[in-house]
Amino acid sequence: MKTSDRMEWLRLLPKVDLHLHLDGSVKPETVLELAAAEGIRLPADTPEGLIPYMQVDEPCDSLRAYLGKFEFVGRFLHRHEALERVAFEVVEQAAVHGCRYIEVRFGPQLHRNRGMTLDEVIARVITGLNQGEAQFGVKANGIVCCLRHHGQLDNMEVIEAASRFQGRGIVGVDLAGDEGTYPARLHRELFALARRKALPVTIHAGEAAGADSVYEAVDCLGAARIGHGVRMKEDPAVLELVKERQIPLEMCPVSNIQTRAVSGWDAYPIREYFDQGIPVTINTDNLTVSGTNLTKEYYILTEKFGFTPVEIGKLLLNGLEAGFMEEADRRELRRHFLHALTELNIA
């Protein structure tokens, strides 16, 4: 199959993106318009000219260098209309690549410099997601992020706010940020609160830190899913724990290489994890910062790791089954996915 034909075939597949950051997926042309509305001068006046400020080189120096790209965009995401717009546009971008369900994560404490409350930030993001869902037919929920470098009080407020929106657009909570400098063990009390609130938990782990970070996330923080998990193979006992408990991994191939979670594609363990029966899911992480989309992510799997159409179908269904969604939505999407896979002769 020609590359163009394979890309189009992959684009048409029904997909799920469970690990998708709002502030890492803002379109350059949107930044231009938001800056103009606020009278802020930018270092470039075209979308192409802004790319070096919003997108990492491949690979970048580290996760910390990768996270630095968020600062450029973050200053424009403190107004009601900006949050609604970028949330809507994330759904729009996902629809182009066949997504039928997405979970968009964001740290509400990062968007309050213009006086919005936590509840207002969350509500505006949900409004944008709902508008996108209505227009593009992509079911879209939110995951609220606590930040590793934030204090306990700020993060506790985030958990409390997330619980107020549970069932109204928010489906879980996350711990994100500089994993190497701020280990998960610092946040045990925080995620004990999340469990008391019955909030599903996913934790960034095994990206900038090793297998012990994954163990901490699962055993102490109650993670039902692991964001990335690339380095958990460094400890066979942790690998076995994740396999035994069938904890889904939210792997983001392009981003994982860019942040140097591993040295390169030859060391990327996605095939190993998949072949061992670990429920691997495929995600984008940050559409703009990583310069990626789900079609590209799946193409890489076929090109570099030899994933077959049947195996691609398994990955698609893994994402569906791992989503923090209502069971009625899952049943409906499962019917759609199975029908589409049958039509494409890969069920």
N, C-alpha and C positions, 0 to 999 in steps of 0.2 A: 504494500500500500504506500503510495506517495506521501511525503510528509504533510502536504496540504490536505490531502484526503483524510489522513489519520487525525490531524488537528481538528478538522470539522466533525469527524465522527465522535471524537472525545468531547468537543464542545456541546454536542447535542445530548450527551448522556445526562440523565437527571442526577444532580449532585447535592451534597450537603457540605457546608463550611461551618465547622464548630469553633474555629479559632481564628477570629477576624477582629482586629482592633480598629475602632472607629477613627482615632486620630492618626493612625498609620495608613489610612485609605482615603484621604482627602485628595480630590483631583486638583492638579495645578491651576487649571482655569478657574476653579472655585476660589482658590486662595487669591488669585488676581482680583476677583470681584469683591471678595470680603475685604481685602486690603484697601481697594478703591473706596468702598463704602465708609471706611473708617479714616480715610485720609492718611494711610500708612504707606510710606515709600518702600518699595521692594528692590532687591538687587538686580532684578530683571523684569521686563515688561511683556514677556511671552511665556506661555506654558512650558515650552521647550527650555527657555532660559532658567526656569525655576527648578528643573529636574535635579541639577547638582546639589541644591539645597534641601531637597525632599527625598531623594533616593540614594541608597548606599551604593558604593562600588562593590564589586563581587570578586573576592570576599573583602569585608571590611576588617579592621584590626581586632575587634572584639565585640561582645554584646554591648559593652558600655558605649563604644563608638557608634554602634547601630542605634542605640536608644537616643543618642544625641540628635538624630534627625527629627525627633518629635518636637523639639523645642521650637523649631522654625514655624511649624504649623500651629502649635498649641496656643499661641497668643491670639489667634483669630477665633477661638472656639469658646468665647465667654458671653455670647449673646444668644437670646432665645432663638432668633431666626437662623443663626449660623448652625446651631446644634441640630435643629430640625432639618435644615437643608443637607448637611453632610450625612446625617442618618438616612434620609431619603435616597441620597445618591449612592450610598453603599449598597442598598437594596437594588438599585438600578444596575450598578456594575455587576453584581452577582447574577442578576437575571440574564445578562448577555452570555454568561457561560453555563447556562443550564441549571443553576442552583434552584432547588425547590424549597430548601430550608436553610436558614443561617442563624447563628447566634453571634451577635455583635457585642464585643466587650469594650468597656470604657471605665475610666476612673473619674467619678463625678467630682472629687475634690480638686481635680485639675482644671475645672471649668467655672470657677467661682470668682474670678478677679473683678467681675463687673457686678457683684452683689447677689447673684442667684443663690438660692438655698439648694441644699442637696436634692430635696424633693423636686424643685423646679428643674434642675439639670436632668434628672432621671425622666421626669415627665416629658420634657422637650425631646429627648432622644427617642422615647417610646412613640411620641406623636409622629416623628419623622419616619420611624420604622413602619408604623401602621399605615402611613400614607403610601410608602413604597410598596408595602404588601398589597394594598388595595389596587394600585396601578399596575404592578408587574407580576402579581400572582406568586410571589415568593413569601412563604411564611417566615417571619422575622421576629426573633425574641432578643432580649438583652441580657448580658451578664455584667454584673457590677464588679469592678476591680478595687481591691484594697492595694495600696502601694507599699512595697517592702521598706522604703525609706521614710514613710510617714509615721508619726507617733501613734501610740495606742489609742488615744482619744479620737483622733481623726478617723482612724480605721473602724473603731467601734461605731462611730456615727454612720459610716458607710453601710455596715452590716444592718444596723437598725433601719436605715432608709430603704435598703434593698428589701427587707422583710415587709415593709409597708406596700411595696409594689409587686410582691410575689403573687403570681396568678393574674397580674394586670400588665404583663409585658416583660417582667423580669423573671428569669428562670434559674438563676444561680449566682454564685459569687466566686471570685478568683483572687489570687495573690500574684501580683506582677511586679516587675522592676528588676533591679540589680541583684540577681540571685547569688552571685559570688560574694558580695559585700554584706548582704543582709540575709542570713540563712533563715529557713522556714521556722526553725525552733523558736525564734523570737516572737512568733505569732500564734503560739499554741492556744493561749487564752482567747484570742480573737476568733479563731475558728471553732473553739468550743461553743462560743456564742452562736456562730452560724449554725452549728448542729442543733443547738437548742431551739433555734428558730426554724428548723427543718428546711434550711436552704441548701440545695445541692451545691457541692463544692468541686471546683476544678482548680488545680494549682500548677503554675509554671514551675517545672522542676526537671533536672537532668539536662539542662541546656548550657548554662555557664558554670554549673557545679555538677558534682559527680553523682554516683548511685545513692549515696547517703541522703542526698536531697530528695530523691524520689521516695526513699523509705520513710523519711520524716513526713513527707506530704501525705503518704498513704496511711501510715500507722498512727501518726500523731495528729494530723490536721484533718483526717477524714476525707481525703480526696476520692471522689468517685471516678474522676478522669484525671489524666496527667497531661499538662501542656508541654509537648515536646518529648521528654523522656529519652532523648537520644543517648545519653551517657549511662543509662542504667545497666548496660551490659558490663560495665566495669566491675560489678559485683554479681556473680552468678546467683547468689541467694536473693538479691533484690529482683533480678530478672525472673526468677522462679516465683517469687511472691506475686508479682504483677500478672504473670501467666496463670497462676493458680486461681487468683481472684478475678481473672478476666477483666482487668481494669483497662479501659480504652486509652490509647495514646493519641493525642492530637498532634500528629507530626506535620511539619511544615517544611518540606524538602528544600526549597529555594532559600528560605530564611535561615534554616539550620546550617546550611553551608556558609551563608554570608556572615553569620555570627560566630563562625568557627567552633560550633558545638563539636564538630569532628574536623579532621585535617583536610578532607575532600570527599568527593563522591565515592572513591574506592573504600573509604572507611565508614560510609554511611550505613547504619545497620537495619535499614527498613526491610530488606529482603529477609534477613535473619529473623527479625521479630515476626514478620508475617508468616514465614514458614514454620515457626514454632507455635503458631496458633494464638498469638497475642492479638487482640482486636485493634489493629492499626486503623486510624482514620487519616484522611488527607485533607489538608487545610492550607490557607494562604498566609496567615499571620497578618501581613500588612500589604495591601494591594499596591500602594504607592511607594512606600519606603523600600519594599523588596522588588518593585517593578514586576509584579507577577499577577497571575489569575489561575483559577482552578484548571482550566484547559492546559495551561503550560505545566502545572504541577503534575498532572496525570501523564502528559506527554513524556516528561522526564522519566517517569517510572517505566514506561514502555521502552524508552530509548536506552537508559542506563542500567536498568535492572531486569529487563526482559519480562515484565508483567504481561500476562496474556489477557485477552478480553474477559475470560471467565474470572481471572483474579482481579481484574479491574472491577467487575461486577460485585465481587465479594467486598472490596474496599468501599464501594458506594453504599452497600447495605450495612457495613460496619458503622459508617457515619450516621446513617438513619437510626440504627438501633441505639447508638450512644447518645443521641440528642436528649437534652433536658426538656422534652416537650410533653404535652398532654397525650395520653395514650390514644385518644380518639384521632388526634392529628397524626400520630405515628401509624395507626392502622390505615388511614386514608393514603398517606404518603407511601406506605409499603405496597399497597395495591398498585399505585401509579408506577413505582419503581419496578416492580416485578413485571408489569405489563410492558413497560418500555424496554426492559432488558430482554424479554421474550421477543419483542418486535425486532430487536437488534441481534437476535440469535446468540445471546450470551447469558441467558438465564441458566 
